[in-house]
Amino acid sequence: MEITNLSFSYQERLIYDGLNIKFKDGIPNIVIGPNGTGKTTLLDTLARLNPPDTYAALVNVPSTKEIGYQLQRTLFYPTLTVKQTLNMYQKIDHAGGAVPTELMNKVFTTVLKPLESIKMGKLSGGERRIVLTYGTCLLNRKLYLFDEPLSGIDPSNATLIMDMLCSLAEKSTVIMTTHQLEQLKNRRSQIIGLNQGHCVFSGTYTDLLELEDTQDISEAYSNLINSSRAR
């Protein structure tokens, strides 16, 4: 699955200029970059929410029916309980629902089952994010897109969500955006760095540290973005 030679402008602002990315199976694909660099636009493009003239750049990307997309600000019904919300995900799945992984079953038993009777509007932001991420993972899809699933989440819940997405990536392609790079330490993943309309990095967490000759991931990210801006 890849994007080849994608160019896209929003009004008069150039977002991509001949963008090329190859996504990997079996591990999460983590899209990073400064605000406004087009991370969400990339997910929208993969989901075919952008103009049709961008579709030619999509290679081996599944049809929209085979894509699950969790937006950064996913809507929820505050009066529905957690159990009703998860049931809704299962009932709307035209593909019949995914088989939960061992990790997913553990998350349900230890985290979600005790919350089943609580209304979504009464949950914390982190708890809601876990419910919605779990619900998206219940959908039977070939490609899953997650826009900032770790935004505003405490480290414990962020780790839980990353565990779910890494487990999900073992059977389907997972692409997500994030600014929480510390969550990628000691995890198998492909990091994709975007800046100024191009892919400026593609590799592992360790590759990024070695490229910028540092053991501090925040410093490595800052150096990557600053050096690509100077080109």
C-alpha positions in Angstrom: 0.0 0.0 0.0 1.5 3.3 -1.0 1.0 6.9 -2.1 2.9 8.0 -5.2 3.5 11.5 -6.5 0.6 13.1 -4.6 0.2 16.8 -5.0 -2.5 18.7 -3.2 -3.3 22.3 -2.4 -6.0 23.7 -0.1 -7.1 27.0 -1.6 -3.8 28.7 -2.3 -1.8 26.7 0.3 0.4 23.9 -1.0 0.0 20.8 1.2 1.9 18.1 -0.8 4.4 18.5 -3.6 4.9 15.1 -5.2 4.5 13.1 -1.9 5.7 9.5 -1.9 5.1 7.1 1.0 5.2 3.3 1.3 3.2 1.9 4.2 4.1 -1.4 6.0 2.0 -4.3 7.1 2.4 -6.0 10.5 3.4 -2.8 12.4 1.8 0.6 13.0 2.7 3.3 10.5 3.2 6.5 12.6 2.8 9.8 10.8 4.6 12.8 12.5 5.2 16.4 11.6 4.5 20.0 12.6 1.0 21.3 12.9 -0.4 22.2 9.5 1.9 19.9 7.6 -0.9 17.8 6.3 -1.1 14.8 8.7 -4.9 14.8 8.9 -5.1 15.6 5.2 -3.1 12.5 4.5 -5.6 10.3 6.4 -8.5 12.1 4.6 -6.8 11.3 1.3 -6.4 7.7 2.1 -10.1 7.6 3.1 -11.0 9.3 -0.2 -12.5 12.3 1.5 -10.5 14.7 -0.6 -11.2 15.6 -4.3 -11.2 12.6 -6.7 -8.2 13.9 -8.6 -6.1 12.7 -5.6 -7.2 9.1 -6.0 -4.7 8.4 -8.8 -1.9 8.7 -6.2 -3.4 5.8 -4.1 -1.8 2.4 -4.9 -3.4 -0.8 -3.4 -5.4 1.3 -0.9 -8.6 -0.6 0.0 -12.1 0.7 -0.9 -13.9 3.0 1.6 -16.0 0.1 2.9 -12.8 -1.6 3.9 -11.5 1.4 5.9 -12.1 2.3 9.5 -11.4 5.9 10.3 -11.3 7.3 13.8 -11.3 11.1 13.7 -9.4 13.1 16.3 -12.8 14.5 17.6 -14.9 11.4 17.1 -18.5 12.1 17.9 -20.2 10.0 20.6 -23.7 9.9 22.1 -23.4 11.1 25.7 -26.6 9.3 26.8 -25.6 5.9 25.6 -23.8 3.6 28.0 -20.4 2.1 27.2 -22.1 -1.3 26.5 -24.6 0.4 24.1 -21.9 2.3 22.3 -19.8 -0.9 21.7 -22.9 -2.8 20.6 -23.6 0.0 18.1 -20.1 -0.5 16.5 -20.8 -4.2 16.1 -24.3 -3.6 14.6 -23.1 -1.1 12.0 -20.3 -3.3 10.8 -21.2 -4.6 7.3 -18.3 -7.0 7.4 -19.6 -8.8 10.4 -17.1 -7.7 13.0 -13.5 -8.5 13.7 -12.4 -11.3 15.9 -10.9 -9.7 19.1 -7.3 -10.4 19.8 -6.1 -11.7 23.1 -5.0 -8.2 24.0 -8.4 -6.8 23.1 -10.1 -9.3 25.2 -7.9 -8.3 28.1 -8.7 -4.6 27.7 -12.4 -5.4 27.6 -12.3 -7.6 30.8 -10.1 -5.3 32.9 -11.0 -1.8 31.6 -14.3 -1.7 29.7 -16.5 -4.3 31.4 -16.5 -2.4 34.7 -17.6 0.7 32.8 -20.4 -1.0 30.8 -23.3 0.6 32.6 -21.8 4.1 32.7 -23.0 6.7 30.1 -20.4 8.0 27.7 -21.0 11.6 28.8 -19.9 10.6 32.4 -16.6 9.2 31.3 -13.3 11.0 31.4 -11.7 12.0 28.1 -9.2 9.2 28.3 -11.9 6.6 29.1 -14.0 7.8 26.1 -10.9 7.5 23.9 -10.3 4.0 25.0 -14.0 3.0 24.3 -14.0 4.7 20.9 -10.6 3.1 19.9 -11.8 -0.3 21.1 -15.0 0.2 19.1 -13.1 1.1 15.9 -10.9 -2.0 16.4 -14.1 -4.1 16.5 -14.8 -3.2 12.9 -13.6 -5.7 10.4 -11.4 -3.7 8.1 -8.3 -4.0 5.9 -7.1 -0.5 6.7 -7.5 1.5 10.0 -6.8 5.2 10.2 -6.4 7.0 13.6 -6.0 10.7 13.8 -4.2 11.8 17.0 -5.6 8.9 19.2 -3.2 9.8 22.0 -4.1 13.5 22.1 -4.9 14.7 25.6 -4.5 11.2 27.1 -2.5 10.4 30.3 0.6 8.2 29.8 -1.2 5.1 31.2 -4.2 5.3 28.9 -1.9 6.3 26.0 0.1 3.1 26.6 -3.1 1.0 26.6 -4.3 2.6 23.3 -0.9 2.0 21.7 -1.0 -1.6 22.8 -4.3 -2.0 21.1 -3.1 -0.5 17.9 0.0 -2.5 17.8 -2.1 -5.7 18.3 -4.5 -4.5 15.5 -1.5 -4.0 13.2 -0.7 -7.6 13.3 -3.7 -8.5 11.1 -4.4 -5.2 9.3 -2.7 -2.1 8.1 -2.7 0.7 10.7 -1.8 4.3 10.0 -2.0 6.9 12.8 -0.8 10.4 13.5 0.6 11.5 16.8 2.9 14.0 18.6 3.5 11.6 21.5 6.8 10.1 20.2 7.8 8.8 23.6 5.1 6.1 23.2 7.0 4.6 20.3 10.0 3.6 22.3 10.6 -0.1 22.4 7.8 -0.7 19.9 8.0 -2.0 16.4 6.7 0.7 14.1 7.4 2.7 11.0 7.7 6.4 11.6 6.9 8.6 8.6 8.0 12.3 8.9 6.2 14.9 6.9 7.3 18.5 6.4 6.9 21.1 3.7 4.9 18.9 1.3 7.3 16.0 1.4 8.2 12.8 3.3 11.4 13.8 5.1 11.9 10.5 7.0 10.8 6.9 6.9 12.2 4.4 9.4 12.2 3.1 12.9 12.4 4.9 16.2 16.0 3.8 16.5 16.7 4.9 12.9 15.5 8.4 13.8 17.7 8.6 16.9 20.8 7.4 14.9 20.1 9.8 12.1 20.1 12.8 14.4 22.9 11.3 16.7 21.0 11.6 19.9 19.2 9.4 22.5 16.5 12.1 23.0 13.5 11.5 20.7 12.2 15.0 21.1 15.6 16.4 20.1 15.8 14.0 17.2 12.3 15.1 16.0 13.2 18.8 16.4 16.5 18.4 14.5 14.7 16.5 11.7 12.1 19.2 11.2 14.6 22.1 11.4 17.0 20.4 9.0 14.2 19.7 6.4 13.0 23.3 6.7 16.5 24.5 5.8 16.7 22.5 2.6 
